[in-house]
Every structure is written in structure tokens, then in C-alpha cells.
Amino acid sequence: TLSDISFVARKGETIGVIGGTGSGKTSVVGLIDRFYDATSGSVSVNGIDVRSWNEDDLRSRVGFVLQRAMLFQGTIRENLRWGKEDATDEELLRAAHIAQADDVLAAKGGLDAMIEQNGRNLSGGQRQRLTIARALVRKPDILILDDSASALDFATDAALRKALKNLPEQPTVFIVSQRTSSIQQADQIIVLDDGAVAGVGTHQQLLDSCQVYREIYDSQFKKEARA
């Protein structure tokens, strides 16, 4: 259950969403493309209530990547074209490059390489990068990464975020993560606690003003320091 949540995400901004397990992170971003509707208040895209959008039109503008990377049996090309049926190889390779999946294509043999059902012949990080590439193929106005970089190492995660920030089409990117390192550079970060907003601001602003965020950051920073 969500309550008293209000924020504005502008075109081209990166929005971080963080909080503990069960805090409502996935529920918040799921409202954007109407996985479910708000029972009170409203959610608007381009100033229009999402309930007034044609559902197919709305979802064509949103790329949603879940933590569990879903791939089906077939070639890499066929999997990536699930995001856009008529995509050219050039578009597929561009999306793979942005998603930091060049090495996946090189290791597996290119776009014609076969993927087993559920991507069993790929590592978790490889699966996540290909599903991110699939979402990028259609050049969405809004890209939602729901803990979908959790299997990536810190360097690849950082390279992915940098590539997304430099996209010429300037999508609005939502990064849902439990790692503060993944959202530190976001234009604004929404901190959730038990379905409500505990704080909204930049990384430094939240360190100064939001106890929930500071506790998450300190627990992770100390772990990394010990490692």
C-alpha cells in the first residue's frame, strides 16, 4: 500500500528509487504504465492522466525491465526484436552497446547465437544486459530499471548509467535499486519506507536530511570498506 507520494520527473532526468524490502519501490514505478491504477490521486505522463491514455500507446512509450530477466528460446536477434519487431541489426547492436552487452555478443557468437529457454546458457549479468538492450531497442520515452542491474558488477553498472545519461533521445530513467552506489548520481532520489516517502532529494541532500537513506548508505559503505 502506498500513501502520500508526490513527485515530478522531468524529461531526461534520472530518478533513483530506494528503500528496504517491501517499502513499495516496485509498486511506485508500476503505476506509470498501469500495471495497476492508483485508488486515489493520479499519475500523469506528459501531463495526461495515465487512465486517459490508450493502453497500447502508453506502454509503447515505456521500457520496463524487471529484476528477473525473462528470455525465451531463440536467437539473440529474436529476443531483442521482442522490443521492436522490425528493428534492424544496426538498431539491435546499438542497444546492446548501450546496455554494455558487446562482450555477451562476442562471447556467444553475435546476433545469431542461440539462447536456451529462460537464458539458461547465460549468466545472470548477461541475461540482465540483454533484457535492458531489448527495452532500449524501441527508444522509450520512459525507461524503468526495476533492480535489473543487480547482477552487474559496479564498473559495468556505472558504465551502463553513464551510457543511459548520454542518450541523444533523452529518456526519463527510473532506477529502482537497493544499492546506493547505483543511484548516487541521479537527479533526484525517492526514498521509500513502508509505502510512504521518507525523503526526496539528491544523494548529498538525503545524507544530510533523511535518516532512512543515511542508514542504508552507511550499512553498505561500511560493508564495502570492510571488503
N, C-alpha and C positions, 0 to 999 in steps of 0.2 A: 504494500500500500504506500502510495506517495502522497505527500501533503505539502502545501505552501512552497512549491517550487516555481521560481520565475527567473528567466534569463533570456538574453538576446544573443544570438550567434550571427555575426555578420559574414558576408561573402568573403571567402579567402582566409578566414580565421581558423586557427586550430584550437579546439576546445577539449580540454582534458576532463575526464570524469573518473573520480576515485572514491573509494570508501571500502569498508570492510565487507565480508561475505554477507549477503542478504540485505545490504544497505539500499538497494534499489537502482544500481547502476544500469543494468540491462533494461529494467523497466522504463527508465527515463528515455533512453535512446530508441526503445521500441515504440514509443508514442509517435516518433517522427514519421515513420512510414506506415503507421496504423496497424502494427501487429495487434494492437488493441487501442481503444479510444479512452480518453480522459472522461471520467464520470462527472467532473466539474472543471470549470475553467476551459481553456482551449490551447491548442497547439497550431501555430501558423507557419507555413513555408511561403516565402515571398509575399508575406502579408496576407495570405489567404488561409483560412481555417482548413486544416487537412481534411476535415469531413466534407468540405465543398469540392475537393479535388476529385477528378476521375481517378479511381484507384490505380489503374494501369499506368496512367500518366505520372502520378505521384511516384510510384515505385520505380519507374524508368529513370527518374532523376536521382535516385538514392542507391548507392552501392553499400550493401550491408555484409560484413564479413564476421562470422561467428568464431568463437574460440576453437570449437571443434570443426576442423577443416573437412568439408564434405567434397569428395572427389568420386567419380564413377569410372568404371572400366572403359578404357578407350585411350586414344592418343592424348598427349598434352594439348595439341591443337583443338581437339574436340571438347576437351574440358574448358579451355579458355574461351572458346566460342559460345559457351553457355551464357557468357555475359553479353555477347553480341553475335548473333548468328552469322552475319555477313562480314565479320571482321577480317581484314586482310592479314597476311603473315606479318607485314610491317607493323600493323597495329598491335598484334599479339606480342611481337618481340619488344616493342616499345613498353608495353605494360609489364612484361616480365623484367625488363631492365629497371624500371621504376621500383618494382617490388623486390629488387635485389635477388632475382631468380636466374640471372645469367648462368651462374655456376650449376644450377639444377639442370638447365637445358644442356649445358656442356657435358655434364656427368652422365646424363641419361640418353643423349643422342639426338637432341633437338626436338622440334615440334612434333615429329612423327613417333617419338618414343611412347611406348605403351605404359599406361598406368593401370595397376590392378584395382579391383573394387575397393573403395574406401582408401585408396592410396597406400595399400599395404606394403608396396615396394619403395616407399618414400619415408624419410624421417619426418618427425613432427614439424620441424622447421621448414623443410622442403614443402610439405603439404600446405602450411600456412602461407608461405610466399606465393604459391601457385593460386590459392584462393583469393589472395589480395590482388594478384595480377588479373584474375578473372573479373573482379569488381572494377578494376581500373580500365579494362578494355572499352567499356561503354562511356568513359569520361563523365562520371556522375557529377551532378551539382553538389551533392552531399555524400561524403564517404564516411561510413561508420565502421570503425575497427573495434569490435567488442572483445577485448582481451585476445585479439587474433595475432598478436606478435609475442605471445607468452613463451613460445618455444625458441625464439630467436635470441642469439647472444647479444650482448649490449652493443657491440660495434655494428652489427647488422641492423639492429633496431634503430640505432642513431642514424645510419646511412639511409634507411627507409624514410624516417621522419624528415630528413633533410631533402630527399628527393620529392616527397609529397609537398613540402613547403615551396619548392621551386617550380611546381607545375604551372605552365602558362595558362591553363584553363581556370586556375584558382578555385578549386572546390572548397567548400567548408568541410573541415575534417574533425570528426569526433573520435577521440582516442579514449576508450574505456580500458583502464588498467589498474592493477594492484601495485604496480611499480612506480614510485615517484620519479625514477630516472626516465621513464617513458613519456612523462607529461611536463617535466620541468620547464621546457621551452614553449609551452602552449601560451596562446594569447590570453586565455583565461582558463582557470581550473575550477570545476564544480566539485565540492567535497560533500558527499552524502553520508548521513548517519541515520540509520533506522527509518529510511524513507523520507527524510527531510534534508534540506540544505543546511550544512554546518558552516559553510563558508564559500565565497566566490571571490576569485582574485588571481593574481599572478603567483608564481611559486614563492617569491620573497614576501609578498603581502600576506600570504597564508601562513608562512613560517612565523611571521610577526603577530598574526591576529587569530589564527584558527588552531585551537588545541588538538582537534581530531587530526588535522593534516600534519601538525608538528609531531604527534606521536607516531603516525605512520612513517614519516620521513626518518625520525630518529631510530626507530626499530630497524629499518632497512639499512640506514647509513652505518649503524654500529655493526650489523651483520657483515656488510661489505668490508668494513675496516678490519674486522677480525679475520676475514678470509684472505 
